[in-house]
């Protein structure tokens, strides 16, 4: 039981770190694409459409990360760092974990769509609206944000599943030991 509780503590901090990284990613997601803002000519409709879709995705991951930040508060209030979770803590934490897994699934669906749309955008008329560009300027596609998103949401999904699993295992084992009279303390 002590090894499982130690694993719970480790997963608590890994999960916490991943939630913070997810929040930072959502705040910095559009930074690489700020040069695509403000276009209005019909010749740049592809850029406008792509930018709007990126903003929509960014808003979604921001709200999900805000829920993640709320879950950090809940984790501390439920004392998951120092106690085996009771049923209430399991239900609350499981709900937050499910939200994070939904975020990961949506991201794995949406990121390839956005990358595909990004590849298809015609950037040849950007110079008409951006005075810092010339007719001969070539827009360089930036994929690092997409790849970072894949990595982040893969690790967040695995961490969420791992943390949720260890919480449930600890609760089940603790409850069994309590029924058998072997244990009477939920803290380590």
C-alpha positions as CSV (number, residue, x, y, z in Angstrom):
1,X,0.0,0.0,0.0
2,X,2.9,2.4,0.8
3,X,4.3,1.9,-2.7
4,X,1.0,2.7,-4.3
5,X,0.6,5.8,-2.2
6,X,4.1,6.9,-3.1
7,X,3.1,6.4,-6.8
8,X,-0.1,8.5,-6.1
9,X,2.1,11.3,-4.8
10,X,4.4,11.2,-7.8
11,X,1.5,11.0,-10.3
12,X,-0.2,13.9,-8.4
13,X,2.8,16.2,-9.2
14,X,3.2,14.9,-12.8
15,X,-0.5,15.5,-13.4
16,X,-0.2,19.0,-11.8
17,X,2.7,19.9,-14.0
18,X,1.0,18.7,-17.1
19,X,-2.1,20.8,-16.3
20,X,0.1,23.9,-15.9
21,X,2.0,23.2,-19.1
22,X,-1.4,22.7,-20.9
23,X,-2.5,26.1,-19.6
24,X,0.7,27.8,-20.7
25,X,0.3,26.1,-24.2
26,X,-3.2,27.4,-24.5
27,X,-2.1,31.0,-23.7
28,X,0.8,30.9,-26.2
29,X,-0.8,28.8,-29.0
30,X,-1.5,31.7,-31.3
31,X,1.9,33.5,-30.8
32,X,3.5,31.8,-33.8
33,X,0.6,32.9,-36.0
34,X,0.2,36.5,-35.0
35,X,1.5,37.6,-38.4
36,X,-1.7,36.2,-39.9
37,X,-4.0,38.6,-38.0
38,X,-5.8,41.5,-39.6
39,X,-6.3,40.4,-43.2
40,X,-9.5,41.5,-44.9
41,X,-9.1,41.3,-48.7
42,X,-11.0,38.6,-50.5
43,X,-7.7,37.4,-52.0
44,X,-6.6,36.5,-48.5
45,X,-9.8,34.6,-47.6
46,X,-7.9,31.4,-47.0
47,X,-5.7,33.1,-44.4
48,X,-8.8,34.7,-42.8
49,X,-10.6,31.4,-42.6
50,X,-7.6,29.5,-41.2
51,X,-6.9,32.2,-38.6
52,X,-10.6,32.1,-37.5
53,X,-10.4,28.3,-37.2
54,X,-7.2,28.6,-35.2
55,X,-8.8,31.2,-32.9
56,X,-11.8,28.9,-32.4
57,X,-9.4,26.0,-31.4
58,X,-7.4,28.3,-29.2
59,X,-10.5,29.4,-27.3
60,X,-11.5,25.8,-26.8
61,X,-8.2,24.7,-25.4
62,X,-8.1,27.8,-23.2
63,X,-11.4,27.0,-21.6
64,X,-10.4,23.4,-21.1
65,X,-7.1,24.5,-19.5
66,X,-9.1,26.8,-17.3
67,X,-11.1,23.8,-16.1
68,X,-7.7,22.1,-15.6
69,X,-6.6,25.0,-13.3
70,X,-9.8,24.6,-11.3
71,X,-9.0,20.9,-11.0
72,X,-5.6,21.8,-9.5
73,X,-7.5,23.7,-6.8
74,X,-9.8,20.8,-6.3
75,X,-6.9,18.4,-6.0
76,X,-5.4,20.4,-3.2
77,X,-8.7,20.9,-1.4
78,X,-9.4,17.2,-1.6
79,X,-5.9,16.6,-0.2
80,X,-5.0,14.0,-2.9
81,X,-1.3,14.7,-2.2
82,X,-1.5,13.4,1.3
83,X,-4.6,11.1,1.5
84,X,-6.1,8.1,-0.2
85,X,-9.1,9.5,-2.0
86,X,-12.6,8.8,-0.7
87,X,-15.6,8.2,-3.1
88,X,-16.4,12.0,-3.3
89,X,-12.8,12.8,-4.2
90,X,-12.7,10.0,-6.7
91,X,-15.9,11.2,-8.4
92,X,-14.7,14.9,-8.5
93,X,-11.2,14.0,-9.7
94,X,-12.6,11.5,-12.3
95,X,-14.8,14.2,-13.7
96,X,-11.8,16.5,-14.2
97,X,-9.8,13.7,-15.7
98,X,-12.5,12.8,-18.2
99,X,-12.6,16.5,-19.2
100,X,-8.8,16.3,-19.8
101,X,-9.1,13.1,-21.8
102,X,-11.9,14.7,-23.9
103,X,-9.5,17.7,-24.6
104,X,-6.8,15.3,-25.7
105,X,-9.2,13.4,-28.1
106,X,-10.6,16.7,-29.5
107,X,-7.0,17.9,-30.0
108,X,-6.0,14.8,-31.9
109,X,-9.0,15.3,-34.2
110,X,-8.6,19.0,-34.6
111,X,-4.8,19.4,-34.9
112,X,-4.5,17.4,-38.1
113,X,-7.4,19.3,-39.6
114,X,-5.8,22.6,-38.8
115,X,-2.4,21.4,-40.2
116,X,-4.1,20.3,-43.4
117,X,-5.9,23.6,-43.7
118,X,-2.6,25.4,-43.0
119,X,-0.9,23.5,-45.8
120,X,-3.7,24.5,-48.3
121,X,-3.7,28.3,-47.5
122,X,-2.5,30.5,-50.3
123,X,-0.1,33.1,-48.8
124,X,1.0,34.7,-52.1
125,X,-1.2,37.9,-51.6
126,X,-0.2,38.7,-48.0
127,X,1.9,41.6,-49.3
128,X,-1.2,43.4,-50.3
129,X,-2.2,44.0,-46.7
130,X,1.2,43.7,-44.8
131,X,3.4,46.7,-45.7
132,X,6.5,44.9,-44.3
133,X,6.2,42.3,-47.0
134,X,7.1,42.6,-50.7
135,X,5.5,40.8,-53.6
136,X,8.5,38.5,-53.6
137,X,8.2,37.6,-49.9
138,X,7.7,33.9,-49.1
139,X,5.7,32.9,-46.1
140,X,7.5,30.1,-44.1
141,X,5.1,27.6,-42.7
142,X,5.5,27.0,-38.9
143,X,4.6,23.6,-37.6
144,X,6.3,23.5,-34.2
145,X,3.1,24.6,-32.4
146,X,1.2,21.7,-33.9
147,X,3.9,19.1,-33.1
148,X,4.2,20.5,-29.5
149,X,0.4,20.1,-29.2
150,X,0.6,16.5,-30.3
151,X,3.3,15.8,-27.7
152,X,1.6,17.7,-24.9
153,X,-1.8,16.1,-25.4
154,X,-0.3,12.6,-25.7
155,X,1.5,13.1,-22.3
156,X,-1.5,14.8,-20.7
157,X,-3.8,11.9,-21.8
158,X,-1.4,9.2,-20.5
159,X,-0.8,11.2,-17.3
160,X,-4.6,11.7,-16.8
161,X,-5.3,8.0,-17.3
162,X,-2.4,7.0,-15.0
163,X,-3.4,9.4,-12.2
164,X,-7.0,8.4,-12.3
165,X,-6.1,4.7,-12.4
166,X,-3.8,4.9,-9.4
167,X,-6.4,6.9,-7.4
168,X,-9.1,4.2,-8.1
169,X,-6.6,1.4,-7.2
170,X,-5.6,3.0,-4.0
171,X,-9.2,3.6,-3.0
172,X,-10.2,0.0,-3.7
173,X,-7.2,-1.4,-1.9
174,X,-7.7,0.9,1.1
175,X,-11.4,0.1,1.3
176,X,-10.7,-3.6,1.2
177,X,-8.1,-3.3,3.9
178,X,-10.5,-1.2,6.0
179,X,-13.2,-3.9,5.7
180,X,-10.6,-6.6,6.6
181,X,-9.6,-4.5,9.7
182,X,-6.0,-4.2,8.5
183,X,-5.9,-0.5,8.1
184,X,-7.5,2.5,9.8
185,X,-5.7,5.6,8.4
186,X,-6.1,7.1,4.9
187,X,-3.0,9.2,5.2
188,X,0.7,8.3,4.8
